[in-house]
Amino acid sequence: MTHLFTPLTLRGTTFTNRAWLAPMCQYSSRDGFPDDWHLVHLGARAAGGFGLLLTEASAVVPEGRISPQDAGLWSDEHAVAWRRVTDFVHARGTRIGVQLAHAGRKASTYRPFAPGSGSVPVPEGGWRTLGPSALAFDGLAAPAAMTADEVAAVPAAFAAAARRAVAAGFDVVEVHAAHGYLLHQFLSPLSNTRDDAWGGSLENRARLLVETVDAVRAVWPDDRPLLVRVSATDWTPGGLTVDDVASVARTLAARGVDLVDVSSGGNALASIPVEPGYQVPFARRVREVSGLPVAAVGVLDEPRLAEKVLAGGDADAVLLGRAALRDPSWPLRAAHELGVRLDSLPAGDDHGATVPLDAVTATGYQPQYARGAFR
Ligand SMILES: Cc1cc2nc3c(=O)[nH]c(=O)nc-3n(C[C@H](O)[C@H](O)[C@H](O)COP(=O)(O)O)c2cc1C
């Protein structure tokens, strides 16, 4: 048996395998609602065998969207819309988590394929952004520095969205504290120059993340896992380092976080040496220091590499992003390449449960025409 196809249990929730879909913005929502696009994007990957699907960054408040076309979970109506997606995924026998997010100073930007670039002006449907300090991200409008009341409202907004995530049927919540969005902005000295309880020392800069995790954990069911996505380094002198982030992860372990999803970058324009598995050493370090399970992500496209990362104890799960966009059935292909016979992956209802899986993954299946059934 491979590590990739060994189930993983966190709290009371079991994932059939460790090949998980990375959260990816679809820039396709109106007023934050998931629609047919999201059902097909996530549904196709559920049928494709991923053990956990993470939704795109979903805003806890409208002004927390990266672009006006981002998904969200800021009202009960959003929860109803997400329920259609989670029901479909559950009927395939797999798990789905929502990534809860607030973009802070990186909110209100044009989606990547829009004619505009940078910050969307208010008359065009944009909004004034907020951040820990009035420091702009390169190329974007400067945010207003958040008042103490505005900071204090953040954990409550994440908790309210987490409560809706229960109603929406999600199995997992992931708090997005990476890629230069609000919680990362607070963590990083590059974007946080506050002189109150949320600024200064690493402990103070981590306070908002810890408060947010506490607020979410308080409303999130005990048997369901809580994940946090971090950027392990800012890749910039004077910015966050992996040791800073690993020590924050150790704090999170004591606050009921179940797994850290280890990415990097996003809070400064930096030169990043991207290559297969380039973020894996960060995952390993966070795992060692925090004692928590971790997920590795970043150019893990080749099944044998993903398997090696798990077998070597670098990580407990792997996330696939762009490879999963190219191939919605990446796990089925991985099973085929690794010679794994699967009998527990989602493939539809009872009458379709094994034949399609055998056809694409097992080594022994012979289509009928190979035995001369079709003339
Ligand atoms: C189109 C696209 C949208 C993304 N949106 C998100 C997002 O909403 N939240 C997030 O944490 N990361 C996001 N990411 C980053 C991915 O989750 C992943 O970390 C990154 O693509 C590296 O993994 P890969 O090499 O397998 O693609 C996005 C990546 C892509 C390509």
The ligand as an SDF file (V2000), in Angstrom:
LIG
                    3D

 31 33  0  0  0  0  0  0  0  0999 V2000
   -5.8580   29.7900   -9.8440 C   0  0  0  0  0  0  0  0  0  0  0  0
   -5.2890   29.6950   -8.4530 C   0  0  0  0  0  0  0  0  0  0  0  0
   -6.0190   30.1950   -7.3840 C   0  0  0  0  0  0  0  0  0  0  0  0
   -5.5150   30.0790   -6.0830 C   0  0  0  0  0  0  0  0  0  0  0  0
   -6.2890   30.5090   -5.0190 N   0  0  0  0  0  0  0  0  0  0  0  0
   -5.8930   30.2320   -3.7580 C   0  0  0  0  0  0  0  0  0  0  0  0
   -6.7760   30.4560   -2.6780 C   0  0  0  0  0  0  0  0  0  0  0  0
   -7.9390   30.8350   -2.8300 O   0  0  0  0  0  0  0  0  0  0  0  0
   -6.3100   30.2140   -1.4200 N   0  0  0  0  0  0  0  0  0  0  0  0
   -5.0340   29.7390   -1.2170 C   0  0  0  0  0  0  0  0  0  0  0  0
   -4.6540   29.5350   -0.0570 O   0  0  0  0  0  0  0  0  0  0  0  0
   -4.1940   29.4850   -2.2340 N   0  0  0  0  0  0  0  0  0  0  0  0
   -4.6130   29.6830   -3.4920 C   0  0  0  0  0  0  0  0  0  0  0  0
   -3.8080   29.3330   -4.5350 N   0  0  0  0  0  0  0  0  0  0  0  0
   -2.5260   28.6530   -4.2640 C   0  0  0  0  0  0  0  0  0  0  0  0
   -2.7170   27.1280   -4.3170 C   0  0  0  0  0  0  0  0  0  0  0  0
   -3.5710   26.6860   -3.2710 O   0  0  0  0  0  0  0  0  0  0  0  0
   -1.3510   26.4070   -4.1900 C   0  0  0  0  0  0  0  0  0  0  0  0
   -0.8060   26.6890   -2.9260 O   0  0  0  0  0  0  0  0  0  0  0  0
   -0.3720   26.8350   -5.2710 C   0  0  0  0  0  0  0  0  0  0  0  0
   -0.9980   26.8450   -6.5450 O   0  0  0  0  0  0  0  0  0  0  0  0
    0.8530   25.9040   -5.3160 C   0  0  0  0  0  0  0  0  0  0  0  0
    0.4660   24.5740   -5.5640 O   0  0  0  0  0  0  0  0  0  0  0  0
    0.5950   23.9130   -7.0460 P   0  0  0  0  0  0  0  0  0  0  0  0
    2.0290   24.0330   -7.4580 O   0  0  0  0  0  0  0  0  0  0  0  0
    0.1540   22.4900   -6.8550 O   0  0  0  0  0  0  0  0  0  0  0  0
   -0.3150   24.6840   -7.9670 O   0  0  0  0  0  0  0  0  0  0  0  0
   -4.2620   29.4760   -5.8560 C   0  0  0  0  0  0  0  0  0  0  0  0
   -3.5200   28.9910   -6.9470 C   0  0  0  0  0  0  0  0  0  0  0  0
   -4.0330   29.0670   -8.2220 C   0  0  0  0  0  0  0  0  0  0  0  0
   -3.2340   28.4770   -9.3600 C   0  0  0  0  0  0  0  0  0  0  0  0
  1  2  1  0
  2  3  1  0
  2 30  2  0
  3  4  2  0
  4  5  1  0
  4 28  1  0
  5  6  2  0
  6  7  1  0
  6 13  1  0
  7  8  2  0
  7  9  1  0
  9 10  1  0
 10 11  2  0
 10 12  1  0
 12 13  2  0
 13 14  1  0
 14 15  1  0
 14 28  1  0
 15 16  1  0
 16 17  1  0
 16 18  1  0
 18 19  1  0
 18 20  1  0
 20 21  1  0
 20 22  1  0
 22 23  1  0
 23 24  1  0
 24 25  2  0
 24 26  1  0
 24 27  1  0
 28 29  2  0
 29 30  1  0
 30 31  1  0
M  END
$$$$
